[in-house]
């Protein structure tokens, strides 16, 4: 079986923390799937993403993308992976096109390639009429869509998204989810986090549930629902495994 992501026994304990952020977390993500990494606040999702991006070094364990070590081979991984953070990672005082030209050049793309790819993505995500507006003038949904475009200019094989539909309206959410399905149909792999269980149930081929820094369970949403007692929705499964206690 070919895996795009392999995570083996990751442990990470931040200085001063009461408990480890990751405590022996292991999982894998197969190629050409949309996979949801689901967990309560503080479960370890962000730390996992940061390790995959090479921004955080694990204390022990290993994370691989396409067989490459996320800690020691960041440059190679950066060429095959796109990351969409929860925060808007764009310059607010620049226009969308100015942002994309800057980011594209960081990837070593020619101006003609940037223009071509940006034009296609702007049209697909409904921003083609707003390319020359400053990001600060965008609505929340427009910023989210522009954030996604910035991660796709180098046409990555793997796309990581952290809460890509948080705080957006219904129309923007529908457009983003439809786009992710289309991107997967091109043979790409997507790993994303969300607190919206109905959304994850709708879009994900598989989900991985993490809590307290540990792997809890994984599988296709329909399979997890059918195999978990008294569950009719993915949200029921999530609460079954993670409990109803509030997380801060």
Biotite code that builds the C-alpha atoms (Angstrom):
import biotite.structure as struc

atoms = struc.array([
    struc.Atom([0.000, 0.000, 0.000], chain_id="A", res_id=1, res_name="UNK", atom_name="CA", element="C"),
    struc.Atom([1.353, 3.444, -0.953], chain_id="A", res_id=2, res_name="UNK", atom_name="CA", element="C"),
    struc.Atom([1.157, 6.055, 1.783], chain_id="A", res_id=3, res_name="UNK", atom_name="CA", element="C"),
    struc.Atom([1.515, 9.783, 1.255], chain_id="A", res_id=4, res_name="UNK", atom_name="CA", element="C"),
    struc.Atom([1.944, 10.365, 5.004], chain_id="A", res_id=5, res_name="UNK", atom_name="CA", element="C"),
    struc.Atom([3.444, 7.974, 7.556], chain_id="A", res_id=6, res_name="UNK", atom_name="CA", element="C"),
    struc.Atom([3.526, 9.015, 11.215], chain_id="A", res_id=7, res_name="UNK", atom_name="CA", element="C"),
    struc.Atom([5.258, 6.704, 13.671], chain_id="A", res_id=8, res_name="UNK", atom_name="CA", element="C"),
    struc.Atom([5.184, 7.093, 17.463], chain_id="A", res_id=9, res_name="UNK", atom_name="CA", element="C"),
    struc.Atom([5.445, 10.885, 17.534], chain_id="A", res_id=10, res_name="UNK", atom_name="CA", element="C"),
    struc.Atom([6.025, 12.410, 20.948], chain_id="A", res_id=11, res_name="UNK", atom_name="CA", element="C"),
    struc.Atom([6.263, 16.116, 21.690], chain_id="A", res_id=12, res_name="UNK", atom_name="CA", element="C"),
    struc.Atom([6.283, 17.738, 25.108], chain_id="A", res_id=13, res_name="UNK", atom_name="CA", element="C"),
    struc.Atom([6.518, 21.538, 25.232], chain_id="A", res_id=14, res_name="UNK", atom_name="CA", element="C"),
    struc.Atom([8.442, 23.143, 28.102], chain_id="A", res_id=15, res_name="UNK", atom_name="CA", element="C"),
    struc.Atom([6.119, 23.899, 31.010], chain_id="A", res_id=16, res_name="UNK", atom_name="CA", element="C"),
    struc.Atom([3.226, 21.868, 29.618], chain_id="A", res_id=17, res_name="UNK", atom_name="CA", element="C"),
    struc.Atom([1.265, 19.656, 31.986], chain_id="A", res_id=18, res_name="UNK", atom_name="CA", element="C"),
    struc.Atom([0.905, 16.863, 29.431], chain_id="A", res_id=19, res_name="UNK", atom_name="CA", element="C"),
    struc.Atom([2.561, 15.997, 26.126], chain_id="A", res_id=20, res_name="UNK", atom_name="CA", element="C"),
    struc.Atom([1.034, 17.524, 22.990], chain_id="A", res_id=21, res_name="UNK", atom_name="CA", element="C"),
    struc.Atom([1.681, 14.214, 21.216], chain_id="A", res_id=22, res_name="UNK", atom_name="CA", element="C"),
    struc.Atom([2.073, 11.017, 23.178], chain_id="A", res_id=23, res_name="UNK", atom_name="CA", element="C"),
    struc.Atom([3.090, 8.225, 20.830], chain_id="A", res_id=24, res_name="UNK", atom_name="CA", element="C"),
    struc.Atom([0.788, 9.253, 17.988], chain_id="A", res_id=25, res_name="UNK", atom_name="CA", element="C"),
    struc.Atom([0.870, 7.046, 14.887], chain_id="A", res_id=26, res_name="UNK", atom_name="CA", element="C"),
    struc.Atom([-1.234, 7.016, 11.724], chain_id="A", res_id=27, res_name="UNK", atom_name="CA", element="C"),
    struc.Atom([-0.975, 6.899, 7.960], chain_id="A", res_id=28, res_name="UNK", atom_name="CA", element="C"),
    struc.Atom([-2.700, 8.588, 5.050], chain_id="A", res_id=29, res_name="UNK", atom_name="CA", element="C"),
    struc.Atom([-3.070, 6.765, 1.737], chain_id="A", res_id=30, res_name="UNK", atom_name="CA", element="C"),
    struc.Atom([-2.682, 8.479, -1.616], chain_id="A", res_id=31, res_name="UNK", atom_name="CA", element="C"),
    struc.Atom([-5.585, 10.154, -3.408], chain_id="A", res_id=32, res_name="UNK", atom_name="CA", element="C"),
    struc.Atom([-7.885, 10.464, -0.402], chain_id="A", res_id=33, res_name="UNK", atom_name="CA", element="C"),
    struc.Atom([-9.446, 13.272, 1.601], chain_id="A", res_id=34, res_name="UNK", atom_name="CA", element="C"),
    struc.Atom([-8.678, 12.473, 5.230], chain_id="A", res_id=35, res_name="UNK", atom_name="CA", element="C"),
    struc.Atom([-9.933, 14.388, 8.249], chain_id="A", res_id=36, res_name="UNK", atom_name="CA", element="C"),
    struc.Atom([-7.752, 14.677, 11.352], chain_id="A", res_id=37, res_name="UNK", atom_name="CA", element="C"),
    struc.Atom([-10.379, 15.211, 14.044], chain_id="A", res_id=38, res_name="UNK", atom_name="CA", element="C"),
    struc.Atom([-10.000, 15.908, 17.733], chain_id="A", res_id=39, res_name="UNK", atom_name="CA", element="C"),
    struc.Atom([-11.067, 18.253, 20.545], chain_id="A", res_id=40, res_name="UNK", atom_name="CA", element="C"),
    struc.Atom([-9.157, 21.428, 21.370], chain_id="A", res_id=41, res_name="UNK", atom_name="CA", element="C"),
    struc.Atom([-5.699, 20.506, 22.634], chain_id="A", res_id=42, res_name="UNK", atom_name="CA", element="C"),
    struc.Atom([-5.813, 17.012, 21.147], chain_id="A", res_id=43, res_name="UNK", atom_name="CA", element="C"),
    struc.Atom([-2.542, 17.480, 19.240], chain_id="A", res_id=44, res_name="UNK", atom_name="CA", element="C"),
    struc.Atom([-3.773, 18.289, 15.726], chain_id="A", res_id=45, res_name="UNK", atom_name="CA", element="C"),
    struc.Atom([-1.830, 21.528, 15.317], chain_id="A", res_id=46, res_name="UNK", atom_name="CA", element="C"),
    struc.Atom([1.373, 20.041, 16.695], chain_id="A", res_id=47, res_name="UNK", atom_name="CA", element="C"),
    struc.Atom([1.015, 17.165, 14.239], chain_id="A", res_id=48, res_name="UNK", atom_name="CA", element="C"),
    struc.Atom([0.576, 19.602, 11.350], chain_id="A", res_id=49, res_name="UNK", atom_name="CA", element="C"),
    struc.Atom([3.543, 21.680, 12.501], chain_id="A", res_id=50, res_name="UNK", atom_name="CA", element="C"),
    struc.Atom([5.743, 18.580, 12.554], chain_id="A", res_id=51, res_name="UNK", atom_name="CA", element="C"),
    struc.Atom([4.589, 17.584, 9.070], chain_id="A", res_id=52, res_name="UNK", atom_name="CA", element="C"),
    struc.Atom([5.509, 21.081, 7.862], chain_id="A", res_id=53, res_name="UNK", atom_name="CA", element="C"),
    struc.Atom([8.936, 20.885, 9.511], chain_id="A", res_id=54, res_name="UNK", atom_name="CA", element="C"),
    struc.Atom([8.156, 23.807, 11.818], chain_id="A", res_id=55, res_name="UNK", atom_name="CA", element="C"),
    struc.Atom([8.357, 21.717, 15.001], chain_id="A", res_id=56, res_name="UNK", atom_name="CA", element="C"),
    struc.Atom([10.824, 18.921, 15.760], chain_id="A", res_id=57, res_name="UNK", atom_name="CA", element="C"),
    struc.Atom([9.385, 15.908, 17.592], chain_id="A", res_id=58, res_name="UNK", atom_name="CA", element="C"),
    struc.Atom([11.091, 14.687, 20.749], chain_id="A", res_id=59, res_name="UNK", atom_name="CA", element="C"),
    struc.Atom([10.927, 11.128, 19.431], chain_id="A", res_id=60, res_name="UNK", atom_name="CA", element="C"),
    struc.Atom([9.286, 9.340, 16.544], chain_id="A", res_id=61, res_name="UNK", atom_name="CA", element="C"),
    struc.Atom([9.237, 10.086, 12.843], chain_id="A", res_id=62, res_name="UNK", atom_name="CA", element="C"),
    struc.Atom([6.953, 11.682, 10.253], chain_id="A", res_id=63, res_name="UNK", atom_name="CA", element="C"),
    struc.Atom([7.391, 10.973, 6.550], chain_id="A", res_id=64, res_name="UNK", atom_name="CA", element="C"),
    struc.Atom([5.809, 12.528, 3.469], chain_id="A", res_id=65, res_name="UNK", atom_name="CA", element="C"),
    struc.Atom([6.307, 10.539, 0.262], chain_id="A", res_id=66, res_name="UNK", atom_name="CA", element="C"),
    struc.Atom([9.072, 8.696, 2.105], chain_id="A", res_id=67, res_name="UNK", atom_name="CA", element="C"),
    struc.Atom([10.878, 11.936, 3.014], chain_id="A", res_id=68, res_name="UNK", atom_name="CA", element="C"),
    struc.Atom([11.655, 12.850, 6.611], chain_id="A", res_id=69, res_name="UNK", atom_name="CA", element="C"),
    struc.Atom([9.706, 15.941, 7.658], chain_id="A", res_id=70, res_name="UNK", atom_name="CA", element="C"),
    struc.Atom([12.430, 17.058, 10.059], chain_id="A", res_id=71, res_name="UNK", atom_name="CA", element="C"),
    struc.Atom([15.500, 16.677, 7.860], chain_id="A", res_id=72, res_name="UNK", atom_name="CA", element="C"),
    struc.Atom([14.157, 17.062, 4.310], chain_id="A", res_id=73, res_name="UNK", atom_name="CA", element="C"),
    struc.Atom([12.026, 20.187, 4.573], chain_id="A", res_id=74, res_name="UNK", atom_name="CA", element="C"),
    struc.Atom([13.065, 21.681, 1.219], chain_id="A", res_id=75, res_name="UNK", atom_name="CA", element="C"),
    struc.Atom([12.056, 18.624, -0.784], chain_id="A", res_id=76, res_name="UNK", atom_name="CA", element="C"),
    struc.Atom([8.814, 18.252, 1.150], chain_id="A", res_id=77, res_name="UNK", atom_name="CA", element="C"),
    struc.Atom([8.008, 21.926, 0.596], chain_id="A", res_id=78, res_name="UNK", atom_name="CA", element="C"),
    struc.Atom([7.971, 21.304, -3.143], chain_id="A", res_id=79, res_name="UNK", atom_name="CA", element="C"),
    struc.Atom([5.329, 18.577, -2.933], chain_id="A", res_id=80, res_name="UNK", atom_name="CA", element="C"),
    struc.Atom([3.183, 19.874, -0.066], chain_id="A", res_id=81, res_name="UNK", atom_name="CA", element="C"),
    struc.Atom([0.934, 22.914, 0.316], chain_id="A", res_id=82, res_name="UNK", atom_name="CA", element="C"),
    struc.Atom([-0.173, 24.150, 3.738], chain_id="A", res_id=83, res_name="UNK", atom_name="CA", element="C"),
    struc.Atom([-3.273, 26.274, 4.399], chain_id="A", res_id=84, res_name="UNK", atom_name="CA", element="C"),
    struc.Atom([-3.072, 27.547, 7.999], chain_id="A", res_id=85, res_name="UNK", atom_name="CA", element="C"),
    struc.Atom([-6.099, 28.536, 10.042], chain_id="A", res_id=86, res_name="UNK", atom_name="CA", element="C"),
    struc.Atom([-4.773, 32.092, 10.197], chain_id="A", res_id=87, res_name="UNK", atom_name="CA", element="C"),
    struc.Atom([-4.845, 34.149, 7.009], chain_id="A", res_id=88, res_name="UNK", atom_name="CA", element="C"),
    struc.Atom([-1.247, 33.971, 5.786], chain_id="A", res_id=89, res_name="UNK", atom_name="CA", element="C"),
    struc.Atom([-1.424, 36.909, 3.377], chain_id="A", res_id=90, res_name="UNK", atom_name="CA", element="C"),
    struc.Atom([-0.306, 40.533, 3.488], chain_id="A", res_id=91, res_name="UNK", atom_name="CA", element="C"),
    struc.Atom([-3.433, 42.583, 4.163], chain_id="A", res_id=92, res_name="UNK", atom_name="CA", element="C"),
    struc.Atom([-2.163, 45.798, 2.589], chain_id="A", res_id=93, res_name="UNK", atom_name="CA", element="C"),
    struc.Atom([-1.296, 44.059, -0.694], chain_id="A", res_id=94, res_name="UNK", atom_name="CA", element="C"),
    struc.Atom([-3.739, 42.995, -3.372], chain_id="A", res_id=95, res_name="UNK", atom_name="CA", element="C"),
    struc.Atom([-4.436, 39.321, -3.942], chain_id="A", res_id=96, res_name="UNK", atom_name="CA", element="C"),
    struc.Atom([-2.326, 39.339, -7.114], chain_id="A", res_id=97, res_name="UNK", atom_name="CA", element="C"),
    struc.Atom([0.572, 41.067, -5.357], chain_id="A", res_id=98, res_name="UNK", atom_name="CA", element="C"),
    struc.Atom([0.447, 38.381, -2.673], chain_id="A", res_id=99, res_name="UNK", atom_name="CA", element="C"),
    struc.Atom([0.370, 35.567, -5.209], chain_id="A", res_id=100, res_name="UNK", atom_name="CA", element="C"),
    struc.Atom([3.253, 36.987, -7.257], chain_id="A", res_id=101, res_name="UNK", atom_name="CA", element="C"),
    struc.Atom([5.375, 37.259, -4.119], chain_id="A", res_id=102, res_name="UNK", atom_name="CA", element="C"),
    struc.Atom([4.540, 33.734, -2.927], chain_id="A", res_id=103, res_name="UNK", atom_name="CA", element="C"),
    struc.Atom([4.947, 32.247, -6.406], chain_id="A", res_id=104, res_name="UNK", atom_name="CA", element="C"),
    struc.Atom([8.423, 33.733, -6.724], chain_id="A", res_id=105, res_name="UNK", atom_name="CA", element="C"),
    struc.Atom([9.366, 32.195, -3.361], chain_id="A", res_id=106, res_name="UNK", atom_name="CA", element="C"),
    struc.Atom([8.553, 28.845, -4.963], chain_id="A", res_id=107, res_name="UNK", atom_name="CA", element="C"),
    struc.Atom([10.790, 29.756, -7.900], chain_id="A", res_id=108, res_name="UNK", atom_name="CA", element="C"),
    struc.Atom([7.940, 30.048, -10.396], chain_id="A", res_id=109, res_name="UNK", atom_name="CA", element="C"),
    struc.Atom([8.196, 32.273, -13.456], chain_id="A", res_id=110, res_name="UNK", atom_name="CA", element="C"),
    struc.Atom([5.887, 35.271, -13.750], chain_id="A", res_id=111, res_name="UNK", atom_name="CA", element="C"),
    struc.Atom([4.094, 33.669, -16.691], chain_id="A", res_id=112, res_name="UNK", atom_name="CA", element="C"),
    struc.Atom([3.465, 30.477, -14.692], chain_id="A", res_id=113, res_name="UNK", atom_name="CA", element="C"),
    struc.Atom([2.205, 32.492, -11.725], chain_id="A", res_id=114, res_name="UNK", atom_name="CA", element="C"),
    struc.Atom([-0.150, 34.469, -13.953], chain_id="A", res_id=115, res_name="UNK", atom_name="CA", element="C"),
    struc.Atom([-1.506, 31.353, -15.641], chain_id="A", res_id=116, res_name="UNK", atom_name="CA", element="C"),
    struc.Atom([-2.044, 29.306, -12.495], chain_id="A", res_id=117, res_name="UNK", atom_name="CA", element="C"),
    struc.Atom([-3.393, 32.223, -10.499], chain_id="A", res_id=118, res_name="UNK", atom_name="CA", element="C"),
    struc.Atom([-5.899, 33.079, -13.208], chain_id="A", res_id=119, res_name="UNK", atom_name="CA", element="C"),
    struc.Atom([-7.291, 29.546, -13.206], chain_id="A", res_id=120, res_name="UNK", atom_name="CA", element="C"),
    struc.Atom([-7.508, 29.370, -9.418], chain_id="A", res_id=121, res_name="UNK", atom_name="CA", element="C"),
    struc.Atom([-9.051, 32.823, -9.052], chain_id="A", res_id=122, res_name="UNK", atom_name="CA", element="C"),
    struc.Atom([-11.788, 31.894, -11.498], chain_id="A", res_id=123, res_name="UNK", atom_name="CA", element="C"),
    struc.Atom([-12.392, 28.484, -9.908], chain_id="A", res_id=124, res_name="UNK", atom_name="CA", element="C"),
    struc.Atom([-12.709, 29.968, -6.428], chain_id="A", res_id=125, res_name="UNK", atom_name="CA", element="C"),
    struc.Atom([-14.786, 32.959, -7.457], chain_id="A", res_id=126, res_name="UNK", atom_name="CA", element="C"),
    struc.Atom([-12.189, 35.675, -6.925], chain_id="A", res_id=127, res_name="UNK", atom_name="CA", element="C"),
    struc.Atom([-11.334, 36.595, -10.520], chain_id="A", res_id=128, res_name="UNK", atom_name="CA", element="C"),
    struc.Atom([-13.162, 39.934, -10.265], chain_id="A", res_id=129, res_name="UNK", atom_name="CA", element="C"),
    struc.Atom([-11.366, 40.785, -7.019], chain_id="A", res_id=130, res_name="UNK", atom_name="CA", element="C"),
    struc.Atom([-7.750, 40.005, -7.902], chain_id="A", res_id=131, res_name="UNK", atom_name="CA", element="C"),
    struc.Atom([-6.664, 43.645, -7.647], chain_id="A", res_id=132, res_name="UNK", atom_name="CA", element="C"),
    struc.Atom([-8.373, 44.378, -4.346], chain_id="A", res_id=133, res_name="UNK", atom_name="CA", element="C"),
    struc.Atom([-6.398, 44.531, -1.138], chain_id="A", res_id=134, res_name="UNK", atom_name="CA", element="C"),
    struc.Atom([-6.797, 41.521, 1.127], chain_id="A", res_id=135, res_name="UNK", atom_name="CA", element="C"),
    struc.Atom([-7.938, 43.817, 3.946], chain_id="A", res_id=136, res_name="UNK", atom_name="CA", element="C"),
    struc.Atom([-11.002, 44.657, 1.848], chain_id="A", res_id=137, res_name="UNK", atom_name="CA", element="C"),
    struc.Atom([-11.965, 40.984, 1.441], chain_id="A", res_id=138, res_name="UNK", atom_name="CA", element="C"),
    struc.Atom([-14.762, 39.328, 3.396], chain_id="A", res_id=139, res_name="UNK", atom_name="CA", element="C"),
    struc.Atom([-13.921, 36.384, 5.656], chain_id="A", res_id=140, res_name="UNK", atom_name="CA", element="C"),
    struc.Atom([-14.924, 33.860, 3.023], chain_id="A", res_id=141, res_name="UNK", atom_name="CA", element="C"),
    struc.Atom([-12.891, 35.599, 0.328], chain_id="A", res_id=142, res_name="UNK", atom_name="CA", element="C"),
    struc.Atom([-9.817, 35.611, 2.571], chain_id="A", res_id=143, res_name="UNK", atom_name="CA", element="C"),
    struc.Atom([-10.218, 31.872, 3.180], chain_id="A", res_id=144, res_name="UNK", atom_name="CA", element="C"),
    struc.Atom([-10.411, 31.187, -0.541], chain_id="A", res_id=145, res_name="UNK", atom_name="CA", element="C"),
    struc.Atom([-7.392, 33.406, -1.252], chain_id="A", res_id=146, res_name="UNK", atom_name="CA", element="C"),
    struc.Atom([-5.500, 31.580, 1.506], chain_id="A", res_id=147, res_name="UNK", atom_name="CA", element="C"),
    struc.Atom([-6.124, 28.318, -0.336], chain_id="A", res_id=148, res_name="UNK", atom_name="CA", element="C"),
    struc.Atom([-4.955, 29.742, -3.672], chain_id="A", res_id=149, res_name="UNK", atom_name="CA", element="C"),
    struc.Atom([-1.658, 30.817, -2.116], chain_id="A", res_id=150, res_name="UNK", atom_name="CA", element="C"),
    struc.Atom([-0.918, 27.216, -1.116], chain_id="A", res_id=151, res_name="UNK", atom_name="CA", element="C"),
    struc.Atom([-1.643, 25.810, -4.586], chain_id="A", res_id=152, res_name="UNK", atom_name="CA", element="C"),
    struc.Atom([0.556, 27.894, -6.868], chain_id="A", res_id=153, res_name="UNK", atom_name="CA", element="C"),
    struc.Atom([3.254, 25.184, -7.023], chain_id="A", res_id=154, res_name="UNK", atom_name="CA", element="C"),
    struc.Atom([0.616, 22.477, -7.663], chain_id="A", res_id=155, res_name="UNK", atom_name="CA", element="C"),
    struc.Atom([1.406, 20.304, -4.615], chain_id="A", res_id=156, res_name="UNK", atom_name="CA", element="C"),
    struc.Atom([0.610, 16.593, -4.538], chain_id="A", res_id=157, res_name="UNK", atom_name="CA", element="C"),
    struc.Atom([-0.386, 16.873, -0.866], chain_id="A", res_id=158, res_name="UNK", atom_name="CA", element="C"),
    struc.Atom([-2.535, 19.624, 0.612], chain_id="A", res_id=159, res_name="UNK", atom_name="CA", element="C"),
    struc.Atom([-2.820, 20.224, 4.366], chain_id="A", res_id=160, res_name="UNK", atom_name="CA", element="C"),
    struc.Atom([-5.628, 22.493, 5.574], chain_id="A", res_id=161, res_name="UNK", atom_name="CA", element="C"),
    struc.Atom([-6.260, 23.638, 9.147], chain_id="A", res_id=162, res_name="UNK", atom_name="CA", element="C"),
    struc.Atom([-9.941, 24.599, 9.628], chain_id="A", res_id=163, res_name="UNK", atom_name="CA", element="C"),
    struc.Atom([-10.324, 25.906, 6.033], chain_id="A", res_id=164, res_name="UNK", atom_name="CA", element="C"),
    struc.Atom([-14.042, 26.714, 6.426], chain_id="A", res_id=165, res_name="UNK", atom_name="CA", element="C"),
    struc.Atom([-13.979, 28.226, 9.914], chain_id="A", res_id=166, res_name="UNK", atom_name="CA", element="C"),
    struc.Atom([-16.237, 31.276, 10.147], chain_id="A", res_id=167, res_name="UNK", atom_name="CA", element="C"),
    struc.Atom([-17.262, 31.398, 6.487], chain_id="A", res_id=168, res_name="UNK", atom_name="CA", element="C"),
    struc.Atom([-20.741, 31.685, 5.014], chain_id="A", res_id=169, res_name="UNK", atom_name="CA", element="C"),
    struc.Atom([-22.631, 28.763, 3.482], chain_id="A", res_id=170, res_name="UNK", atom_name="CA", element="C"),
    struc.Atom([-21.792, 29.734, -0.102], chain_id="A", res_id=171, res_name="UNK", atom_name="CA", element="C"),
    struc.Atom([-18.041, 30.003, 0.555], chain_id="A", res_id=172, res_name="UNK", atom_name="CA", element="C"),
    struc.Atom([-18.046, 26.718, 2.455], chain_id="A", res_id=173, res_name="UNK", atom_name="CA", element="C"),
    struc.Atom([-19.820, 24.950, -0.416], chain_id="A", res_id=174, res_name="UNK", atom_name="CA", element="C"),
    struc.Atom([-17.347, 26.363, -2.946], chain_id="A", res_id=175, res_name="UNK", atom_name="CA", element="C"),
    struc.Atom([-14.332, 25.354, -0.845], chain_id="A", res_id=176, res_name="UNK", atom_name="CA", element="C"),
    struc.Atom([-15.611, 21.813, -0.294], chain_id="A", res_id=177, res_name="UNK", atom_name="CA", element="C"),
    struc.Atom([-16.470, 21.369, -3.982], chain_id="A", res_id=178, res_name="UNK", atom_name="CA", element="C"),
    struc.Atom([-12.999, 22.582, -4.898], chain_id="A", res_id=179, res_name="UNK", atom_name="CA", element="C"),
    struc.Atom([-11.355, 20.094, -2.526], chain_id="A", res_id=180, res_name="UNK", atom_name="CA", element="C"),
    struc.Atom([-13.320, 17.248, -4.114], chain_id="A", res_id=181, res_name="UNK", atom_name="CA", element="C"),
    struc.Atom([-12.190, 18.406, -7.550], chain_id="A", res_id=182, res_name="UNK", atom_name="CA", element="C"),
    struc.Atom([-8.578, 18.666, -6.392], chain_id="A", res_id=183, res_name="UNK", atom_name="CA", element="C"),
    struc.Atom([-8.679, 15.110, -5.062], chain_id="A", res_id=184, res_name="UNK", atom_name="CA", element="C"),
    struc.Atom([-10.121, 13.984, -8.421], chain_id="A", res_id=185, res_name="UNK", atom_name="CA", element="C"),
    struc.Atom([-6.858, 15.183, -10.009], chain_id="A", res_id=186, res_name="UNK", atom_name="CA", element="C"),
    struc.Atom([-5.020, 12.473, -8.077], chain_id="A", res_id=187, res_name="UNK", atom_name="CA", element="C"),
    struc.Atom([-4.077, 14.674, -5.121], chain_id="A", res_id=188, res_name="UNK", atom_name="CA", element="C"),
    struc.Atom([-4.124, 13.844, -1.404], chain_id="A", res_id=189, res_name="UNK", atom_name="CA", element="C"),
    struc.Atom([-5.727, 16.084, 1.228], chain_id="A", res_id=190, res_name="UNK", atom_name="CA", element="C"),
    struc.Atom([-5.407, 16.072, 5.014], chain_id="A", res_id=191, res_name="UNK", atom_name="CA", element="C"),
    struc.Atom([-7.528, 18.591, 6.846], chain_id="A", res_id=192, res_name="UNK", atom_name="CA", element="C"),
    struc.Atom([-8.803, 19.455, 10.306], chain_id="A", res_id=193, res_name="UNK", atom_name="CA", element="C"),
    struc.Atom([-12.284, 20.618, 11.202], chain_id="A", res_id=194, res_name="UNK", atom_name="CA", element="C"),
    struc.Atom([-14.584, 20.888, 14.207], chain_id="A", res_id=195, res_name="UNK", atom_name="CA", element="C"),
    struc.Atom([-17.572, 20.533, 11.868], chain_id="A", res_id=196, res_name="UNK", atom_name="CA", element="C"),
    struc.Atom([-18.433, 16.862, 12.039], chain_id="A", res_id=197, res_name="UNK", atom_name="CA", element="C"),
    struc.Atom([-21.201, 17.038, 9.441], chain_id="A", res_id=198, res_name="UNK", atom_name="CA", element="C"),
    struc.Atom([-18.733, 18.596, 7.013], chain_id="A", res_id=199, res_name="UNK", atom_name="CA", element="C"),
    struc.Atom([-16.125, 15.920, 7.675], chain_id="A", res_id=200, res_name="UNK", atom_name="CA", element="C"),
    struc.Atom([-18.747, 13.204, 7.267], chain_id="A", res_id=201, res_name="UNK", atom_name="CA", element="C"),
    struc.Atom([-19.709, 14.702, 3.912], chain_id="A", res_id=202, res_name="UNK", atom_name="CA", element="C"),
    struc.Atom([-16.273, 15.215, 2.390], chain_id="A", res_id=203, res_name="UNK", atom_name="CA", element="C"),
    struc.Atom([-13.847, 12.736, 3.947], chain_id="A", res_id=204, res_name="UNK", atom_name="CA", element="C"),
    struc.Atom([-12.992, 9.308, 2.565], chain_id="A", res_id=205, res_name="UNK", atom_name="CA", element="C"),
    struc.Atom([-11.507, 8.510, 5.967], chain_id="A", res_id=206, res_name="UNK", atom_name="CA", element="C"),
    struc.Atom([-11.155, 10.222, 9.328], chain_id="A", res_id=207, res_name="UNK", atom_name="CA", element="C"),
    struc.Atom([-8.551, 9.857, 12.061], chain_id="A", res_id=208, res_name="UNK", atom_name="CA", element="C"),
    struc.Atom([-9.597, 10.708, 15.621], chain_id="A", res_id=209, res_name="UNK", atom_name="CA", element="C"),
    struc.Atom([-6.883, 11.950, 17.962], chain_id="A", res_id=210, res_name="UNK", atom_name="CA", element="C"),
    struc.Atom([-7.209, 12.876, 21.646], chain_id="A", res_id=211, res_name="UNK", atom_name="CA", element="C"),
    struc.Atom([-4.712, 13.639, 24.393], chain_id="A", res_id=212, res_name="UNK", atom_name="CA", element="C"),
    struc.Atom([-1.952, 13.288, 21.826], chain_id="A", res_id=213, res_name="UNK", atom_name="CA", element="C"),
    struc.Atom([-2.855, 9.662, 21.059], chain_id="A", res_id=214, res_name="UNK", atom_name="CA", element="C"),
    struc.Atom([-4.411, 7.813, 18.141], chain_id="A", res_id=215, res_name="UNK", atom_name="CA", element="C"),
    struc.Atom([-7.975, 6.798, 19.021], chain_id="A", res_id=216, res_name="UNK", atom_name="CA", element="C"),
    struc.Atom([-9.505, 5.276, 15.893], chain_id="A", res_id=217, res_name="UNK", atom_name="CA", element="C"),
    struc.Atom([-9.752, 5.704, 12.138], chain_id="A", res_id=218, res_name="UNK", atom_name="CA", element="C"),
    struc.Atom([-11.757, 4.610, 9.133], chain_id="A", res_id=219, res_name="UNK", atom_name="CA", element="C"),
    struc.Atom([-14.377, 5.701, 6.609], chain_id="A", res_id=220, res_name="UNK", atom_name="CA", element="C"),
    struc.Atom([-17.098, 7.761, 8.336], chain_id="A", res_id=221, res_name="UNK", atom_name="CA", element="C"),
    struc.Atom([-19.901, 5.375, 7.335], chain_id="A", res_id=222, res_name="UNK", atom_name="CA", element="C"),
    struc.Atom([-17.965, 2.382, 8.671], chain_id="A", res_id=223, res_name="UNK", atom_name="CA", element="C"),
    struc.Atom([-17.210, 4.075, 11.998], chain_id="A", res_id=224, res_name="UNK", atom_name="CA", element="C"),
    struc.Atom([-20.868, 5.061, 12.376], chain_id="A", res_id=225, res_name="UNK", atom_name="CA", element="C"),
    struc.Atom([-22.132, 1.555, 11.641], chain_id="A", res_id=226, res_name="UNK", atom_name="CA", element="C"),
    struc.Atom([-19.622, -0.126, 13.949], chain_id="A", res_id=227, res_name="UNK", atom_name="CA", element="C"),
    struc.Atom([-20.033, 2.207, 16.956], chain_id="A", res_id=228, res_name="UNK", atom_name="CA", element="C"),
    struc.Atom([-22.942, 1.486, 19.266], chain_id="A", res_id=229, res_name="UNK", atom_name="CA", element="C"),
    struc.Atom([-25.885, 3.925, 19.227], chain_id="A", res_id=230, res_name="UNK", atom_name="CA", element="C"),
    struc.Atom([-24.273, 6.175, 16.605], chain_id="A", res_id=231, res_name="UNK", atom_name="CA", element="C"),
    struc.Atom([-26.100, 7.561, 13.588], chain_id="A", res_id=232, res_name="UNK", atom_name="CA", element="C"),
    struc.Atom([-23.745, 10.456, 12.750], chain_id="A", res_id=233, res_name="UNK", atom_name="CA", element="C"),
    struc.Atom([-20.019, 11.087, 12.783], chain_id="A", res_id=234, res_name="UNK", atom_name="CA", element="C"),
    struc.Atom([-20.588, 13.551, 15.627], chain_id="A", res_id=235, res_name="UNK", atom_name="CA", element="C"),
    struc.Atom([-21.975, 10.673, 17.704], chain_id="A", res_id=236, res_name="UNK", atom_name="CA", element="C"),
    struc.Atom([-18.838, 8.645, 16.997], chain_id="A", res_id=237, res_name="UNK", atom_name="CA", element="C"),
    struc.Atom([-16.618, 11.593, 17.892], chain_id="A", res_id=238, res_name="UNK", atom_name="CA", element="C"),
    struc.Atom([-18.376, 12.116, 21.234], chain_id="A", res_id=239, res_name="UNK", atom_name="CA", element="C"),
    struc.Atom([-18.356, 8.384, 21.921], chain_id="A", res_id=240, res_name="UNK", atom_name="CA", element="C"),
    struc.Atom([-14.562, 8.284, 21.729], chain_id="A", res_id=241, res_name="UNK", atom_name="CA", element="C"),
    struc.Atom([-13.637, 11.713, 23.100], chain_id="A", res_id=242, res_name="UNK", atom_name="CA", element="C"),
    struc.Atom([-16.412, 12.270, 25.679], chain_id="A", res_id=243, res_name="UNK", atom_name="CA", element="C"),
    struc.Atom([-18.575, 15.266, 26.416], chain_id="A", res_id=244, res_name="UNK", atom_name="CA", element="C"),
    struc.Atom([-16.284, 17.113, 28.814], chain_id="A", res_id=245, res_name="UNK", atom_name="CA", element="C"),
    struc.Atom([-15.529, 20.676, 27.749], chain_id="A", res_id=246, res_name="UNK", atom_name="CA", element="C"),
    struc.Atom([-12.056, 21.384, 26.357], chain_id="A", res_id=247, res_name="UNK", atom_name="CA", element="C"),
    struc.Atom([-10.429, 24.792, 26.677], chain_id="A", res_id=248, res_name="UNK", atom_name="CA", element="C"),
])
